[in-house]
Amino acid sequence: MADIVVRPAMKFIRAGYCLVILLVAAAWWGWYYTAKDPAWAPAVLLVLLIWPLSRQMKRQMTKVTISSDKLRYELGLLGKTTRTIQLPKIQDVRVDQTLMQRIFGVGSISIETAGEASRLTLHNIDMPQAIADEVLHRSQHGPSAVQPTSV
């Protein structure tokens, strides 16, 4: 059974980049037609890029790999934290979606296991219900199970 690699969606990050581009274009248009060129303008435009760049870096640092018998959650860029969950120990998989997330087809998946650190939440995942169904299917049917639908 092939491993499934899941990362947070790029949809909201791309929307952030588009918003920054629109703000930069509007600012350039305003400065061009008013003939005013404030010295602080480039600094403000660079600050606007911080939000989408930080979200993209966070996305690149987050990775979930679902194999036939375990789920591996990796977080980090230079240093790395890894949490491995045995699929048979998963007790509950929950999908939460706000209205905006439903519109864009993303959501949060909460995985509950037996043990002290019992909840793992993955935010802004594409096709969250399909991923949750696959995790639940693999946890209930073991490594030899083959799911008829694709994720």
Disulfide bonds with the S-S distance in Angstrom:
none
